[in-house]
Amino acid sequence: MNEGETRMQDRARATRRALLEAAARLFVEQGYVRTSINEISDLSGRTSGAVYFHYSSKEKLALAVVREQFAAWPSLTDRYAAPGIPPLEKLVALSFDIAKALRDDVMTRAGARLWAERRTIDIAIPTPFAVWTAAVTRLLAEARADGELADEIEPSDTATTLVCAFFGLYDLTEEMAGHEDLSDRLHRWWLLILKALQARPEPAALVARALAHRRPTPTG
């Protein structure tokens, strides 16, 4: 590849990124239906022709935003791959990272809103729930093997319940109190949930340890 081709590819990547970020911001602020291609063009500083060249439609751009959100999730789970961290502590720490992303990261917030508005979008929007349910099931199965779980807790069914409850907590917090409140509500939620999950309940101590494992979210 020559230097000219490299510059063209760099410009194309920069254009796609600018379009994704502009679209995500507008989807968060005013929703999918009320966002127009012209608004995305204006906010991104690119032409509407550039939007259609890279994504062909608003639906395809919405799908790209959701996929961009999904692409960032493995970096969250990878941060807790250390074998020395007990599974339930990993689970709680990971949930706070997701809550932070839902509060602070425009791509994550846009993906959540697009999922909520999926019936207004003429393209299939991937669900986040299967990915997270599988991750939670794995952590609960590890916790079962380590003797951390109460006897009546079944990993797969419990994972589905926890994921549904977590996203329900997020949606209701957005509606009732604003997203800034999510971490506080999540803290109280875990204090309640862990009383049922743990074989030897110590919810406050476990949440404190989980929060101590968290590191600043990488930027850039």
C-alpha positions in Angstrom: 0.0 0.0 0.0 1.4 3.4 -1.0 1.4 6.6 1.0 -1.6 8.0 -0.8 -3.7 4.9 -0.2 -2.8 5.0 3.5 -3.9 8.6 3.8 -7.2 7.8 2.1 -7.9 5.0 4.5 -7.0 7.2 7.5 -9.4 9.9 6.2 -12.1 7.3 5.7 -11.7 5.9 9.2 -11.8 9.4 10.7 -14.9 10.2 8.7 -16.7 7.0 9.9 -15.7 7.8 13.5 -17.0 11.4 13.3 -20.3 10.2 11.8 -20.7 7.5 14.5 -20.0 9.9 17.3 -22.3 12.6 15.9 -25.1 10.0 15.3 -24.7 8.5 18.8 -24.9 11.9 20.4 -28.0 12.9 18.5 -29.7 9.5 19.1 -29.1 10.0 22.9 -30.3 13.5 22.9 -33.4 13.3 20.8 -34.0 9.7 19.8 -33.8 7.8 16.5 -37.0 9.1 14.8 -36.3 12.7 15.5 -32.7 12.6 14.2 -32.1 13.4 10.6 -29.2 12.6 8.3 -28.8 16.4 7.8 -28.4 16.9 11.5 -25.8 14.1 11.7 -24.0 15.7 8.8 -24.0 19.1 10.4 -22.8 17.9 13.8 -20.1 15.7 12.3 -18.8 18.4 9.9 -19.2 16.0 7.0 -21.5 16.2 4.1 -24.7 14.2 3.8 -23.1 12.5 0.8 -20.4 11.2 3.1 -23.0 9.7 5.4 -24.7 7.8 2.6 -21.3 6.8 1.1 -20.2 5.1 4.3 -23.5 3.9 5.7 -26.2 4.1 2.9 -29.1 4.9 5.3 -29.9 6.1 8.8 -30.9 2.5 9.7 -27.4 1.3 8.8 -25.8 4.1 10.8 -27.9 3.1 13.8 -26.8 -0.5 13.4 -23.2 0.6 13.2 -23.5 2.6 16.5 -24.9 -0.5 18.2 -22.1 -2.7 16.8 -19.5 -0.1 17.9 -20.9 -0.3 21.4 -20.7 -4.1 21.3 -17.1 -3.9 20.2 -16.1 -2.1 23.4 -17.6 -4.7 25.8 -14.8 -7.3 25.7 -12.4 -4.7 27.1 -14.7 -4.5 30.2 -14.7 -8.2 30.8 -11.0 -8.6 30.1 -10.2 -6.2 32.9 -11.3 -8.9 35.4 -9.6 -11.9 33.9 -7.2 -12.2 36.8 -7.6 -15.7 38.4 -7.2 -14.2 42.0 -10.5 -12.3 41.9 -13.5 -14.3 43.2 -16.3 -14.7 40.6 -18.9 -12.8 42.5 -16.5 -9.9 43.0 -15.8 -9.9 39.3 -19.6 -9.8 38.6 -20.3 -6.9 40.9 -17.2 -4.9 39.7 -18.2 -5.5 36.0 -21.8 -4.3 36.7 -20.4 -1.0 38.0 -18.3 -0.6 34.9 -21.3 -1.1 32.7 -23.3 1.4 34.8 -20.4 3.9 34.4 -20.5 3.4 30.6 -24.2 3.8 30.5 -23.8 7.1 32.4 -20.7 8.5 30.6 -20.1 6.8 27.3 -22.1 8.3 24.4 -21.9 5.1 22.3 -23.1 2.9 25.1 -25.9 5.3 25.9 -26.9 5.5 22.2 -26.9 1.7 21.9 -29.2 1.4 24.9 -31.6 4.0 23.6 -31.6 2.5 20.1 -32.5 -0.9 21.6 -35.3 0.7 23.6 -36.6 2.3 20.3 -35.9 -0.8 18.1 -39.5 -1.1 17.0 -39.2 2.3 15.3 -36.1 1.3 13.3 -36.5 -0.6 10.0 -33.5 -2.9 10.6 -32.8 -5.6 13.2 -31.0 -4.2 16.2 -28.8 -6.8 18.0 -29.8 -7.5 21.6 -27.2 -6.9 24.3 -28.9 -9.4 26.6 -27.6 -12.7 25.2 -24.0 -11.5 25.5 -24.3 -10.3 29.1 -26.4 -13.3 30.1 -23.7 -15.7 28.9 -21.0 -13.7 30.8 -23.1 -13.7 34.0 -23.9 -17.4 33.7 -20.2 -18.2 33.4 -19.3 -16.1 36.4 -22.1 -17.7 38.5 -21.0 -21.1 37.4 -17.5 -20.3 38.6 -18.9 -19.0 41.8 -20.9 -22.3 42.2 -17.7 -24.3 41.7 -15.9 -22.2 44.3 -18.7 -22.6 46.9 -19.7 -19.0 46.8 -23.4 -19.5 45.8 -26.3 -20.4 48.0 -27.5 -24.0 47.3 -30.8 -23.0 45.6 -29.1 -20.7 43.1 -29.0 -22.1 39.5 -26.5 -20.1 37.3 -28.4 -19.9 34.0 -31.8 -19.0 35.3 -30.3 -16.6 37.8 -28.2 -14.9 35.2 -31.3 -14.2 33.1 -33.0 -12.7 36.1 -30.0 -10.5 37.0 -29.5 -9.2 33.5 -33.2 -8.3 33.1 -33.2 -6.7 36.6 -30.1 -4.7 35.9 -31.3 -3.2 32.6 -34.7 -2.6 34.2 -33.0 -0.7 37.0 -31.2 1.4 34.4 -34.3 2.2 32.4 -36.3 3.1 35.5 -33.5 5.2 36.9 -33.3 7.1 33.6 -37.0 7.8 33.8 -37.3 8.6 37.5 -34.1 10.2 38.7 -31.7 10.8 35.8 -28.7 8.6 34.9 -26.4 10.2 37.5 -28.2 8.2 40.2 -27.5 4.7 38.7 -24.3 3.8 40.6 -25.9 4.6 44.0 -29.0 2.6 43.1 -26.9 -0.2 41.8 -25.0 -0.3 45.1 -28.2 -0.7 47.1 -29.5 -3.3 44.6 -26.4 -5.5 45.1 -26.7 -5.2 48.9 -30.2 -6.8 48.5 -29.4 -9.3 45.8 -26.3 -10.7 47.4 -28.2 -11.7 50.5 -29.9 -14.3 48.3 -26.9 -15.2 46.1 -24.2 -15.8 48.6 -23.7 -19.0 50.5 -22.5 -17.0 53.5 -24.0 -13.5 53.0 -21.7 -10.6 53.5 -23.0 -8.2 50.9 -21.5 -4.9 52.1 -18.0 -6.5 52.4 -18.2 -8.1 49.0 -19.4 -4.9 47.3 -16.5 -3.0 49.0 -14.0 -5.5 47.7 -15.5 -5.5 44.2 -15.2 -1.7 44.0 -11.6 -1.8 45.2 -10.8 -4.0 42.2 -12.1 -1.5 39.7 -9.5 0.6 37.8 -10.0 3.8 35.8 -11.7 3.0 32.5 -9.2 3.3 29.6 -9.6 6.4 27.3 -8.6 7.2 23.8 
